[in-house]
Each structure stands twice: as C-alpha cells, then as structure tokens.
Amino acid sequence: MKLSNAITVGLANRALAVDFHTPIDYNSAPPNLSTLANASLFKTWRPRAHLLPPSGNIGDPCGHYTDPKTGLFHVGWLYNGISGATTDDLVTYKDLNPDGAPSIIAGGKNDPLSVFDGSVIPSGIDGMPTLLYTSVSYLPIHWSIPYTRGSETQSLAVSYDGGHNFTKLNQGPVIPTPPFALNVTAFRDPYAFQSPILDKSVNSTQGTWYVAISGGVHGVGPCQFLYRQNDADFQYWEYLGQWWKEPLNTTWGNGHWAGGWGFNFEVGNVFSLDAEGYSEDGEIFITLGAEGSGLPIVPQVSSIHDMLWVTGNVTNDGSVTFKPTMAGVLDWGVSAYAAAGKILPASSQASTKSGAPDRFISYVWLTGDLFELVKGFPTAQQNWTGALLLPRELNVRTISNVVDNELAREALTSWRVAREGSGQIDLETMGISIARETYSALTSGSSFVESGKTLSNAGSVPFNTSPSSKFFVLAANISFPTSARDSGIQAGFQVLSSSLESTTIYYQFSNESIIVDRSNTSAAARTTAGILSDNEAGRLRLFDVLRNGKEQIETLELTIVVDNSVLEVYANGRFALGTWARSWYANSTKINFFHNGVGEATFGDVTVFEGLYDAWPQRK
C-alpha cells in the first residue's frame, strides 16, 4: 500500500526522545504500553537478523540490484524515499548512507509528493545503475476511488557513486501517462527485466529491457502493463499492451491455493526460473501483490493483500499475452506483502563465496501495523515499525515419487504433474527456501538436539532443553500415519512459551493447513490495543508418496525462525508464512511438543540453533 508510505513515513521516521529513568520489568504483567516513554520499547521486540532501518517505518522492498563493478548486492526499501544497504554474503548488511538515509527522495518536478517503488537496471545510462521509479504528483491514490490521471508517472535517476545517491534526470517522466483511454486503478511499481522468451515473442533485439507496470482497470480487473525499451539511452518505452489481465475479483481455481486476484495488482516482479534458480532460458514466473476488497471497504485502505506467485505461457497472436498455468502463495502471512527480488548472479560476491549459481533472491515486507488498519499499537514507544523477512531463493521444485491419486491430480492448484509413471508421478511447484548463505549463518551457532517422540495424548510436552533467549531456529520433521487424513489431528510445537504465554504452530489435516495460533502469544495484547492475537494460517498439502515401495504420507519438514518478535515458518521447500509473535515475559523462551490428542504423530530430527547473528554489525 503506497498511500501510507507517502504520507506517514516521514512522521514515523523522526527520532523520538528516550526516557530511560524507569526500567521496564519483563517479569511482571505489562501495563498499557502506550503510556510508556517514547522509544522505551525500542529493543523489546526488535529482531536481530532481519532487515530494517535504524529507526522508523520501513515500507516496500524495492530497488535491488547487483553492482557489476563491486559484486555487492544492493537491497532497497521505502523509507522517506528509497533507502538501502549492501551485502556481500546475504547475512550482514551495511547502510548505504549514515542513519539509513535515503538514496532518493521526493520533491522534484516529476515527484513533488512522493517516490514509490522502483527497479534498477544495473548497467543503464552511462553504464551506471539506473533507477526507473514511480514519481507521484497527486494523492490519495487507491483502487477503490476514482483515479487522477497524471498522479503516477515513471521517471529515471542515475547513480554515479555506487548507489549512495540516485540523481534524477533533468527532464519529464519517460513513461508520462497510463495507456490511452483506460480508467486505471493504479499505474506504478515499474519492474525492469530481460527475457529471451519475450525477445522471441515480440521480435526484439537480444538483451532488450522490458518494464512491467502494475495496476488495473476500474470495472474490468487487475493487470500488468508491458513496455519495451526503444532506445539505447532508456528514454523511450514502447507500450506492448496489457500482457496479463484477470477478471475483476476472481481467483485462481477455487482460491484455496492462490488467494484472489482482487481489484488491483501491485509490485509485480517478472523473472525466469529452472530447478537451479534463475535462468534466462527458464520459464517465466511473476510475484505480485493482489489488493482485494474485504468487507466493509474502508476508504483509502484495503483489508486484503495477497502475496502471490504465478507461472505461465507467453503467446503472441497479434498482441503479446501471458496466460497463467499454475499459481500459489509466496507468503501466507496476513502482514506479509510487497515482495521484491532481483537476479543475484553467480559472479556476485555472495555467490562467489558460497559457490551458488545464478539465483533470484526475493525479500518480503512484514508490515508492523497491518497496513495501518490496526490502531493503538505503541508506535512512539517502539520507534520502529515493520521489517523485511529473510532473503529467499526461488526455483522450480520437484516433489518426487508421488502416488498418482486425486490429491495429486487436482486441477488449478499450486502444483502440476511433471512426470508420469506407473502408479506414481513427479510434481512441480515453486520452491521457496531461505537463501543458503542466510540459512547457514542462522544454523552455525551453538545448538542442541532434542530426542524424538511419538505422541497421541493431548497436551504440551516440554523440551528437555530450551533456548536461553528469543533468538533461535527450530528444525524438525513430523511424520503421520496414513490414518491421519481421516482424523482431526493437530500436531506441532509451542515456542516463546512460559506458564503465561505461548505461540503454537501446528499442522492439521482437516483443511491441510499450517496454523500459527497467537491467541496466547502476548500478555501485552491484553493491556494494549493494536497488538494482534489473531491466528495465521496457510495451506500445504502433504501428498501420498512411495518410500521403499511403501505408501505413506509425505513427512512435514519444518524450519521455524524466531527472531525476537519476528516469526517465520518454512515447510517442505514450498511453504512460507511470516508473522509477529510479540511475547512479553522474559522467561517466555521455552519450546514444547504439541498434540491435540487425536491420532498419532512422530517427531524426529529435532534441532535448535541458538543465538542467531547480528545482521547490522556496524550499527551502534
């Protein structure tokens, strides 16, 4: 959502006075936190291994690129403009400018009101990093209200100092208006990319740059507008049409596996993947934010934001068209949105160190206030809002030796049949996993192994050992008997647990979902408005598979990252859910096995890695 970024980020980013005279007692019940001194909660829930500015409100990730001269990967985000940091390992980061100051801000003739998301061409004008961004001249902008033409245009800026500053070109926008005679819902978030598939489809010179701009048309539906580079200096862009559009407020299939297309597309990224990662010869994928309606529709805000992915075919029967063949959810978290990624080549510093191939790395924004729908959160007392979730590698993932049955053959889902055999098939879907360097660093500290268990009785069983802090990774497998499909079993773990608080993460077969039960997560939610306790959930089908010639249910492979209040759940290389778990008490650090007493579950390979790392070693 860009409206809030344009208006309120500037206020949220102002430094707040701190009163350290009254220490907070985390062994006692919390007061109404909004009565505490400004910035007194700064460290209470602040993550250690995630990306966020030194203070204030982070917005959409955007403007990522690998600098061809240095090999450093640049990660950007909205922060009074566009700010960012560099990394040589996807683990530790350095602010590009002191105090996280932006590289570009609003206030020019093209962008008097705001700078929205942009995309960087690494070797653009004069061979320098070139930012194509949405320049804003009029607010408010939202899909639910009439659109003011000229409010969003696309402009260029160039960096001659390694990305510290992007200098706007002294000219008008290079894409000055939405397509003629279309009543658009939005026209923003330009994403620059190259595609041999498109080169062939629209008869372009090899290496041509394309730009996908996200939005929609009132009364028609969401879409992406496609443009093609028309000159060597990136000054002129040829409109190729609405290469992808969906009917108003419809879904992919029944909507269970990929949410809804909504009324407006945002933050669309276009790239190509194969089994290894990024490949220019791979198939085209798109990650996108879909703005839905919800009820009631509140003026200026949306109550539904789905963070999706899609792959499909490109055809040209007089106009180039993208047609989805498979779609899914990039992150199931209600507060997780606005993903942005970029190619991380094998020649980058990070990939050279790890030996990784070309990859597509994506970051997801975890908004701290549910797109400003939540009121009463102690924002001034915390003095920061939101974070970016851990960097993720995306690829085409194979699920092997799946039993050929109705579960595997369901149509219009987030998987497809890739290979057929005698009674068994291989499926493919988008692979979603923590970037390998990041995961290695997360799991490189001290650790302990918890002995496995088979549980059938209801209750929570404490670990023999528990983490000493609220910074850890839990990796484990859970196996279920074939009878589990017909039961109401719920099995998983409780984290950030004490006698007064806990967050329960479990799988249930009744709706094939991973649930994050936050009803007892935070004692502070009972004293302070704006600290959400709603459950979060995401769908994951565990298929019937053949192992050693025997039919069994696919094992649930869990990785749970707890970074103070930021909670990320990954499963089976194809599921991710990011959310908040704001525990209060100092002793809420225990882990328990959880079972609801229906059926049987076997827990194995349970390991806890403690401490995490500091992503910002150079910050004070």
N, C-alpha and C positions, 0 to 999 in steps of 0.2 A: 504494500500500500504506500503510495508516494505522497499523498496529501499530508499525512502526519510528519513525514520526513521533511517536507518543505517548510512547515510552519513551526513545529515544536522542537525539532532537534537543536536549534540554536539556543533555546532556553534550557534544554536539558543538559547541554554540554558546558554550561557555565560552572566554574569551580564553586563549591559551596564551603562555607565556613565549617570548621570542625570543632566540636566541644568534647575534649577527652577527659573532663573532670569527673564524670560519673561513669565508671566502667559498667559494662553490661554483664549481668550474671546469667550465663547459659546453663546453669544448674537449677535455676528457678523458673517458674512459669513466666512466659513472656507478657509484657504489658502491651497496651495498644502501641504498636511500633511507630505510628505516625506522630506520637507525642515526643519521640526522642530527638536528640540534636541532629542537625544536618550532618550527613556523611558519617554518622556514628555506626551505621551498619555496613560500611564500605567493604569490610573483609568478611562479614558474616556468611554470605553465600557466594562470594566471588570465586570463580573457577581458576585453576592454575594452569591447565594445559590447553585451554581454548583461546580463540582469538577474540579480542575486544579492545577498544581504545583505552587509554589510561584512565579516563573517566567519561561520564556522559552516555548518551544514547547512540548505539550502533544501529545502522539500517541495513539495507540490502547489500549483500556482497556483489561486487562488480569490478570491472576494470582489471581483471587478472591478465598476466602475460609473463612469458619467459623472455628476459632481456638477452638477445642474441650475442651481445658484446660481453656480458658478465656471466651468463648462465644462471643468474639468480631468478627465482620465481617471485613475481610480484603479486600480492594478494590485496585487493581493494575492497572498500565498503563505503556506504554513505555515512558521512559524518561532517555536518556543516559544509557539504560539498562531497567530494570523493577523497578519501584518505586511504592509507595503506601501509604495508610493511613488506619486507623481503625475507626470503628464507633460502638457505642452501641445503636444507635437509628435511623439510616438511615437519620439523619438530620445534626448533627455536626460531624466533622472528625478531626482526629489528624494525622499529618505526622508521618510516622514510623521513619524517620530519619531527623536530622536537615536540614533545607533548602530543604526538599523534596528529599534528596539524594537517589540514587537507592539502592535496596537490592541486586542486582546482576548486574554486568557489563561485557562487552565483554573483551577479552584479554587472555583467557585460550587456551589450546591446541586444544580444540574442537570448540571454538568460537573466533578465532583471530580477526574477523572483526565485528561481531555484535551478539546481543542477540535479537531474535524475540519473538513472543508471546509464553506464556507457561501456563500450567494449574497445579493447586496444588492438590495433594492428601493429605487431612488434617492429616491423621494418616498413614504415609508411612514408610519409613526407620526408624528404631528405634522408631517407634511410633510418629515421628516428621513430621511436614509439609514438603512435598517433592514436589519439582517443576520439572515437565517434560517440557522442553522448546526446541525451535528450535535454535540450535547452527550453526553459519554461518561462512563459511571459504572462500567464493568466492562471489564477486559481479561484475557486476549487475545481478539481478535475475528478470525476468519478463516473463509473459506468451507469449509475442509477440516475444521473441528472443530465440535462442537455449539454452537449459538448461545444465549447467555444473554439471556433476554428482559429488556428494560429497559436493556440496555447502551448502546444508541444511541437517543437521542431528539432531537427538533428544537426548538430554542429561539430566542428573539428577543433582539436587542440593538440599541440605537439610538445614533447618533452626533449630538451637538449641537455638535461642534467641528470640523466639516469633515473627519471621518474619522480624526482623530488617535487618538480613543478611541471604542470602542463599549461603551455601558453596558448591562449585562444587565437585563432586566426582572425585578422582584422577584416572580416567580411561577414556576409549574411550566412544563414544556415545552408548546408549543402543539400539537405532534403527539407525544403521550407514548408511543406504542407502535406496533409494526408492525400491519398488519391482523390481525384476529382469526383464530385457528386456523391460522395459517400458520407453518411451521417455516422461518424465513428464514435465508439465508446472510449477509445484511447488510441494513442499513436506514440509509443515510447519503447524504451529499453532496446535500442539497436544492438544486435549481436553480429559481429563481423566474423566470417568464416570462409574457408576454401573447401571446394568439393569437386573432385573429378567426376562424380556422378552427375552433378549439375552442369559441369563444363560440357559433358557429352549431351545431356538432355536439351540444353538451350544453346548449344553450338558456341560456347565461349572459348577464348584462348586459355590454354592450360595455366593454372595458377591465378585465375581471376578471383577477386574477392566478392563475396555476397554479403548482404545485410538482411537479416530477418528482424522486422519491427513488430512488436506485439500490440494487440488491441482487439477490436471487434467492430461490429456494425449494429447500431440500435435496431431492435426488432428483427434482426436476422441471426446474429450469433457471433461467437468469438472467432478470431482468425489471426493469421500471421501474414503480413505484407512483405513481399520479397523484392529486393533490389539487387542490381548488378553494377559493379564498378565499370565506369565507362571511359576513364582516362587514367594515365599513369600517376597523376597528382591527387587522385581521390576527390576531385572537385565535383564530378558529375556522376549521378547514380540513376540507372535506368530502372523504371518500375516494371516488374515482371508479373505482377498480379497478386491476388490472394491465393498463394500456393497451397495453403491449408486453411480450411474453414469448417466449422461444425454448426449444426442447427442449435438454436437458442436453448440453453439449459437442458441439454441432453447428456447421456452418459455413454461410456464405452461398455457394451454389453448391458448387464443388469446393474452396473455401477458398483458391484461388490469388490472388484479387484482394481479399479482405477478411478474411483470417485466420479465426479461430474465435470463436464466441460464448462459449465457455468455460463456466464454472460460476457466475460472478457478474459483474454489471455494477457499474462504479464511475463516478464523475464524469460522469454524463450531462448534457449541455447540450442544450436544445431551442430552436430559433430558426427563422426562415423566410428564404429566400434567393430572389433572382432574379439576372439577369445582371449587375446593377449592384452587388449586395451584399445588405445586409439590406433586406427589405421585408415589412411586415406582411401584405401580400397575396401574398407569395411562398409557395413550397411548404415544408413542414416538413422540416427536417434535424435530425439528432441527432449529436453527437460523444460517444463513450463509450469507456471503458476496459473491456476484457474480460479477466477473470482466467481463465487456463487451467490445465491440470493439469501437463503435462510428466511425465517420469519420471526419477528417482523423485519422489514428492510428499514434500517436506521439511516437517516440522511447522512451522507458523507462517509459511511463505513460499510464494510461487508462483514457478514457474520461467518462466511465460509471461504476458506482459502485452501485449496487442494494443491499439494506439490507433487506433480506427476511426471512420468516419462512415457514416451511413445516411440515406436519404430514403425517404418512403413516403406512403401514403394514410391518411386518418383516416375511420373509419366509425362509425356508432352503430346497432347492431341490438339495442338493449336495454342495451348497455354500450359505452362508447367504446373503440375499438381502433385502434392504429397498426400498419399492415402494411407492411413494407419492400418497396420496388420496385427499389432499387439500393443498393449498399454498397461501401465501399472503405476504404483505409488513410489516416489523416490524417498519420501519420509512421511510416516503416518502421524507424526506429532501434530496436534492442533495448532501449536505455536510455531511449527517449523515451516518455513516458506522461503520464496525468493532465491532459490538455488542459482548459483552461477559458477561456471567452471571454465577451464581452458586446457589446451594441449600442454602437457609437460613432456618435452622431447627427451629422448634417451641421452642427448648431448647436454642437458641441463646439469647443474652442479649436483642437485639432489639425486637424479637418476644415475649419474656417473658414479657417485659414491655407493649406491645400492645395487648397481647393475641392472636397473629396471629398464624395460623397453619404453617406447613412446606410450604415453598414457593420457587419459582425460581425467583431470582432478576437479572435483566439484565440492563447493562449500555451501552449506545451508544456513540461513539465518534463523536463529531461535529468538523470536521477539519476546521481550520480557513482560509485556502487558497485553498480550493477545490483540495486537493491532489497535491498542488504545481503547478497546471495549471494556477492559477491566478498570474500575475506578477504585481509588482508595489505597492502592499499593504505596508503600512508603518510599516513593521515588527520591525525594530530597534526602531522606535518611540513608539511602543506599548509595546515591550519587553515581550510579551507572545502571544501564538498562540494556538487556539483551546480550547475545554473544553469537559467534559463528560456531556451528558444530564442527567436529573433527573433519579434516580433509578425507574425501572418499575417492577410491578408484572405481571406475565404472567399466564394465566389459560385457561380452556375451557369455553367459554362464550356462554350462550343460549340467542337467540333472540326469544321471545315468541309471540304467537298469530299472526303469520304472515299469511297474505292472501295467499292461495295456487294458485299462478298465475305464469306467465312466468318469472317475475322478481325474484321470489324466486327459481325457478326450473332451472335457467341457469346452465349449466354444466361447470366443471373445473374452479371453482372460488375460492374465499377465504372463502366460507361457504358451509355447507352441510345440508341436511334435517335430523333432529334428531328424530322427532316425527311427525307422520301423523295423521290428524283428519278429521273431516267433514268440508271441505272448508277452514281449517286453519292448519298450521303446525308450528313446532318449528324448528329453525335453530341453528346451532352451528358454532363457529369460534374461532380463538384465541382471548382471551381477553387481552387487553393492557391498563394498567392504572398506574398512578403514585403510587408508594408504599404508603401504607396507612399512615405510620408514617410521611413520607415526605409531603404528601398532608395535613395532619392535621396541621403540623407546618406551611406550606405555608398559610393556611387559619385561623390561630389562632390570627392574629394581628387585628388592627383596620380595620373596614370595613364600607361600605355604600351600601345601596340598591337603585338602580335606578328604577323608575317606568316603567312598561311595556308599549309597544307601538305597534300599528298596522300601518304599513307603506305601501304605494303604490306609493308615488311620488318619483321621482329621487332626489338624493342628500344625504347629510350627516346631521344628526340631533345631535347637541351636547348633551352630558350628562348634567344633572343639576349640578352634582358634578364630578370632575375629580381627578385622583390621584395627589398627591403632588410630586411624584418622578417617576422614570422609573423602579421601582421595585414593581410589583403588580401581582395579579391573577384576571382574569375576568371569572366568571362563568355565563352562561346564556343558555336559551333554545330558539329555534326559531321554530315556527310551520308554516306549509304551507298548503294551501287548496289543495284538490285533483287536481284542475286545474293546479297546478304548474308544473306538469310533462310535459305539452304541451306548457309551456311558456319559455321565456328566462330570467327568474328571476335570480337576483343576490342579495343576502341579507346577511348582517353580521355586522362587526364592523370595525372601524378605530381606531388604537391605536398609541401611540407615535406621536400624532397629534398636529400640530400647523398650522399657516397660510402658512408655508413654507415646511412642511414635514408631511407625514403620511404613515402608513402601513395599507393596507386594507385586511381584512380576511373575505372571504365570501363563501357561498355555491352557486353553480349553477347546475341546473338540466340538462342542455344541454349535459354535459359529466359526470354528477354525481360526481362532484369534489369539494373539498375544495381548494380554491385558496388563496395564500398569495401574494398579489400584492405589490412588492417592488420598483416599478418604481419611487415612490416619497418618498422612505424611508429616504434617506440620502442626505443632501446637500453636504456632503463631497465627495460623488460619482461623483459630477460634477467638482471637482477640483483635485481629486487624483485617479490615476489608481489603480485597484485591489480591489476596494470596489464594490462588485457586486450589481446590481439592477434588476437582472432577477427575473421573477415571479417563485414561487414554487407552486406545486400542488400535490394533492393525491386523489385517488378515494375512495369514500364512497357511497355505495348505501343506500338510505333511503327506506325501504320496505313499502309496504302497510300492515297495521296492523289493527286488530279489537280491539276497545276500547269501552266498554259498548255496545257491539253489533253493533257498527257503524264502517264502513270502513274509514280509514284516513291514511295520510302519517305519517310515523314514525317521531317523533319530533327530531330535531337536538339538541343534548346536547353537548354544547361546554365548554371546560376549556382552557383558554389561559393564559400561564405563560409568563410574561415579566420580565426578569432579566437583566435589562440594555440593552445589545445588543443581548442576547440570547432569542429567541422566540420559545416557544413550544406550539403546538396546539394539543389538545386531543378531541376526539369526540366519543360519544356513546359506550365507553368502548372497542372500537376495532380499533381505528384510532389514529396515532401519526405522527406528522411532526415537525421536529426540524430544525431551520434555524437561520440566523443572520438578525438583524434589527438594523443597526448602525445609529440611528438618531444623529443629531449634535446639534441642538439648545437646550438651557437649558429649554425653555418653551414648548418643544415637549412632553408634558405629558398628553394631553387631550385624551378623548375617545369619539367617535361619533357612533351613529347608521348609518348603510349604506344600501342604497337601490338604485337599478338602474332604478326604475320606471316602471318595467314590473311585473304585478301581485301584489300579496299581501303577506306580511309576518308579523307574530305576535311575538314580543319579550317578553319573560317573565322570571321570576326568575333571574333577572339581579343583580348580587352582585359583588362588587370589594373589594378585600382584599389587604390592602396596606402594604408596607414595606419589605416583605419577611424577612428571617432570615439570619444570618451570618453562613455559613457552616464551617468557619475556625476561631473560637473564639480565638484560641491560637496563630495564626499567628500575627506578628507585622504589 
